Amino acid sequence: MTWVAIARKDFEDVVRSRMVWGIIAVFLFLMGIVTLGASAQIEDPSATDVIFFFTNVGGQIFVPIIALVVGYMAIVGERQSGSLRILFGLSHNRRDVLFGKLASRTGVIVVATLVACAFAAGLMIALFGSLPVRTVLGFVALTLLLGAAFTAIAVGVSAMTDTRMRAMGGAIGSYILFTMVWHPLIAGVHYLLEGELVGLEAPEWYLFALRLNPLEAYRQAMSLLIDGYVPALVGWENIVEDVPQGALQGEGVLTVSNRVAGEVPFYLTEWFAAVVLLAWIVVPIAIGYRRFERADLN
């Protein structure tokens, strides 16, 4: 299994990067300050509040950005430097390179995410003396899936492109798509089909289309997990949706269970968010492999 050898060597190279661990250290420091400061302002803070802060900032900013930074040069860097020819000369094929790089870069993100989650758990124990184990385990599992999904997106983009600038553009563009473009795009489709903006009560297909965004899937799953509304980085609801202002200020009002009439369908439940994140691991790698396999590397 030659991909294992590639993964091991690449993992060792990446973990030596001072930039990656420097970013992680800065993030943990800032999250500690933000969490302690915010907890001091809450009348009766709880461990769930710590998870909320880490979900809102760490999950939606830190994990995706680190994953994209770690993954976007995985293959195109080797391609531009000429190292791919050396790998192919050692009897590795393109599939070995792609899956080895995916495994190594995902391993780095898993380690970084576990460090961040351990830091969050440590804060909870220090502040409250106990952990909501089930909630913490769900938080860790969903955050690991999110990190793996964005790593797969970055490695897939790296496999599809032939220059560093294009790979960087693809990585940055994917993050902009998920944080700023996705919601207005889906809202625009609803407006074209229905002739009006979506209200507080939304069609199931609309919420499902939003949930296909990996960040939205993660955010909604965490909202269900902590039983509270986790806002998006960019609040489009008051711009592209006809939602009452009071609903935007009410905690938990915009969760899926409050926007669907009747029982929440299975594809909008907490566990199905994991399916969406898994799809974002498989699909970008499948597309990247197809393009990489057909690319002229000369």
C-alpha positions in Angstrom: 0.0 0.0 0.0 2.3 2.8 -1.3 -0.2 5.5 -0.4 0.6 4.8 3.3 4.3 5.7 2.8 3.3 8.9 1.1 0.9 9.8 3.9 3.5 9.1 6.6 6.2 11.2 4.9 3.9 14.0 4.1 2.4 14.1 7.6 5.9 14.4 9.1 6.7 17.3 6.8 3.5 19.2 7.5 3.6 18.8 11.3 7.0 20.5 11.2 5.5 23.6 9.8 5.8 26.5 12.3 3.1 28.4 10.4 0.4 25.8 11.0 1.1 25.4 14.7 1.6 29.2 15.1 -1.9 29.8 13.8 -3.3 27.1 16.1 -1.5 28.7 19.1 -2.9 32.2 18.3 -6.4 30.7 17.8 -6.3 29.0 21.2 -5.1 32.1 22.9 -7.8 34.3 21.3 -10.5 31.7 22.0 -9.5 31.5 25.6 -9.7 35.3 26.0 -13.0 35.5 24.2 -14.6 32.6 26.1 -13.5 33.9 29.5 -14.6 37.4 28.7 -17.9 36.3 27.3 -18.6 34.0 30.2 -17.9 36.8 32.7 -20.6 38.8 31.0 -23.2 36.0 31.1 -25.3 36.0 34.3 -25.3 32.2 34.6 -22.7 30.7 32.2 -22.6 27.0 31.5 -20.4 24.4 29.7 -22.8 24.7 26.7 -21.8 28.4 26.4 -18.2 27.4 26.0 -19.2 24.9 23.2 -21.3 27.7 21.6 -18.3 30.1 21.4 -16.0 27.4 20.0 -18.7 26.4 17.5 -19.4 30.0 16.4 -15.8 31.1 16.0 -13.7 27.9 16.0 -16.0 25.7 13.9 -17.0 28.3 11.4 -13.6 30.2 11.1 -10.7 28.3 12.6 -11.2 24.7 11.4 -12.2 25.5 7.8 -9.4 28.0 7.3 -6.7 25.8 8.8 -7.9 22.9 6.7 -7.8 24.9 3.5 -4.3 26.3 4.3 -3.0 22.8 5.1 -4.6 21.2 2.0 -4.5 23.6 -0.9 -0.8 22.9 -1.8 -0.9 19.2 -1.1 -0.6 18.1 -4.8 -0.1 21.3 -6.8 3.0 22.1 -4.7 4.5 18.7 -5.7 3.5 19.3 -9.2 5.1 22.7 -9.5 8.3 21.7 -7.8 8.7 18.6 -10.0 8.5 16.2 -7.0 5.7 14.2 -8.6 8.2 12.8 -11.1 10.3 11.5 -8.2 7.2 9.9 -6.6 6.2 8.3 -9.8 9.7 7.1 -10.3 9.4 5.2 -6.9 6.5 3.2 -8.4 3.7 5.4 -6.9 0.7 6.1 -9.1 -1.6 9.1 -9.1 -4.1 7.4 -6.9 -1.4 6.7 -4.3 -0.4 10.4 -4.3 -3.9 11.7 -4.0 -5.1 9.4 -1.2 -1.7 9.6 0.6 -1.9 13.4 0.6 -5.6 13.3 1.7 -4.8 11.0 4.6 -1.8 13.0 5.8 -3.5 16.4 5.6 -6.6 15.0 7.2 -4.4 13.6 10.0 -2.9 17.0 10.6 -6.4 18.6 10.8 -7.6 15.8 13.2 -4.7 16.5 15.5 -5.2 20.3 15.4 -9.0 19.9 16.0 -8.5 17.5 18.9 -6.1 20.0 20.4 -8.7 22.7 20.1 -11.5 20.5 21.5 -9.2 19.4 24.4 -8.6 23.1 25.1 -12.4 23.7 25.2 -12.9 20.7 27.5 -10.2 22.0 29.8 -11.9 25.4 29.9 -15.2 23.7 30.8 -13.7 21.7 33.6 -11.8 24.7 34.9 -14.9 27.0 34.9 -17.6 24.5 35.9 -15.9 21.4 37.3 -17.7 19.0 35.0 -18.4 18.2 31.3 -21.6 17.5 29.5 -20.1 14.3 28.0 -22.7 13.5 25.4 -22.7 17.1 24.1 -18.9 17.3 24.1 -18.6 14.0 22.1 -21.1 15.2 19.6 -19.3 18.5 19.3 -15.9 16.8 18.7 -17.4 14.3 16.2 -19.1 17.1 14.1 -16.0 19.3 14.2 -13.7 16.5 13.1 -16.1 15.8 10.2 -16.1 19.5 9.3 -12.3 19.6 9.3 -12.1 16.5 7.1 -14.6 17.9 4.7 -12.7 21.2 4.2 -9.5 19.2 3.9 -11.0 17.1 1.2 -12.2 20.2 -0.6 -8.7 21.7 -0.4 -6.9 18.6 -1.6 -9.5 18.1 -4.4 -8.9 21.7 -5.5 -5.1 21.0 -5.4 -5.5 18.0 -7.6 -7.6 19.9 -10.1 -5.2 22.8 -10.6 -1.8 23.2 -12.0 -0.5 26.4 -10.3 -0.3 27.7 -6.8 -2.4 30.8 -7.5 -5.2 28.7 -9.0 -5.2 26.4 -6.0 -5.2 29.3 -3.6 -8.0 31.0 -5.5 -10.0 27.8 -5.4 -9.5 27.4 -1.6 -10.4 31.1 -0.9 -13.3 31.0 -3.3 -14.8 27.9 -1.7 -14.7 29.6 1.8 -16.3 32.7 0.3 -18.9 30.6 -1.4 -19.9 28.8 1.8 -19.8 31.9 4.1 -21.2 34.7 1.9 -22.7 33.4 -1.4 -24.6 30.2 -0.6 -27.5 31.6 1.4 -28.3 34.5 -1.0 -28.0 32.1 -3.9 -30.5 29.6 -2.5 -32.8 32.5 -1.4 -32.6 33.8 -5.0 -33.7 30.4 -6.3 -36.7 30.5 -3.9 -37.6 33.9 -5.1 -37.5 32.9 -8.7 -39.7 29.8 -8.0 -42.2 31.3 -5.5 -42.1 35.0 -6.4 -41.5 36.1 -2.8 -38.9 36.0 -0.1 -39.0 33.0 2.2 -40.5 33.7 5.7 -40.0 32.3 9.1 -41.8 29.1 8.1 -39.7 27.8 5.2 -40.2 25.0 2.6 -38.4 21.9 3.5 -36.5 21.9 0.2 -35.2 25.4 0.9 -33.8 24.4 4.3 -32.3 21.3 2.8 -30.6 23.3 0.0 -29.1 25.5 2.7 -28.0 22.5 4.7 -26.0 21.2 1.7 -23.5 23.9 2.6 -21.0 22.1 5.0 -20.8 25.1 7.3 -24.6 25.3 7.5 -24.9 21.6 8.1 -22.4 21.9 10.9 -24.1 25.0 12.4 -27.6 23.6 12.4 -26.4 20.3 13.8 -24.7 22.1 16.6 -27.8 24.2 17.2 -29.8 21.0 17.8 -27.0 19.5 19.9 -26.7 22.4 22.3 -30.5 23.3 22.0 -29.8 26.8 21.0 -29.4 28.9 17.9 -25.9 29.2 16.5 -25.8 32.2 14.2 -24.0 32.2 10.8 -20.9 34.3 10.3 -22.9 36.5 7.9 -26.5 37.1 9.0 -28.3 37.0 5.7 -31.7 36.3 7.3 -32.7 40.0 7.6 -31.6 40.7 4.0 -32.7 37.8 1.8 -35.5 36.4 4.0 -38.7 38.0 5.2 -38.2 37.0 8.8 -39.8 39.2 11.6 -37.2 41.3 13.5 -38.4 39.7 16.7 -37.5 36.2 15.4 -34.0 37.4 14.7 -33.6 38.5 18.3 -35.2 35.4 19.8 -32.8 32.7 20.9 -33.5 29.4 19.1 -36.3 30.8 17.0 -34.5 30.2 13.7 -33.6 26.6 14.4 -35.0 24.1 11.9 -37.6 22.7 14.3 -39.2 26.2 14.5 -39.2 26.8 10.7 -40.8 23.6 9.6 -44.5 22.9 10.0 -45.0 19.5 11.7 -42.3 16.9 12.3 -38.8 17.6 11.1 -37.9 15.4 8.1 -35.0 13.0 8.5 -32.8 15.0 6.0 -33.0 18.1 8.3 -32.1 16.2 11.5 -28.8 16.4 13.4 -27.5 13.0 12.3 -28.1 13.7 8.6 -25.8 16.7 8.8 -23.0 14.1 9.3 -24.1 12.6 5.9 -23.8 16.0 4.2 -20.3 16.4 5.7 -19.3 12.9 4.6 -20.5 13.8 1.1 -18.2 16.8 1.1 -15.3 14.5 1.8 -16.1 12.0 -1.0 -17.3 14.3 -3.8 -14.4 16.8 -4.1 -11.9 13.9 -3.9 -13.7 12.0 -6.6 -13.8 15.0 -8.9 -10.2 15.9 -8.0 -9.0 12.3 -8.8 -10.8 12.3 -12.1 -9.1 15.6 -13.1 -5.8 14.6 -11.7 -5.8 11.2 -13.5 -6.4 12.9 -16.8 -4.0 15.8 -16.4 -0.9 16.2 -18.4 1.9 16.6 -15.8 4.7 17.2 -18.3 
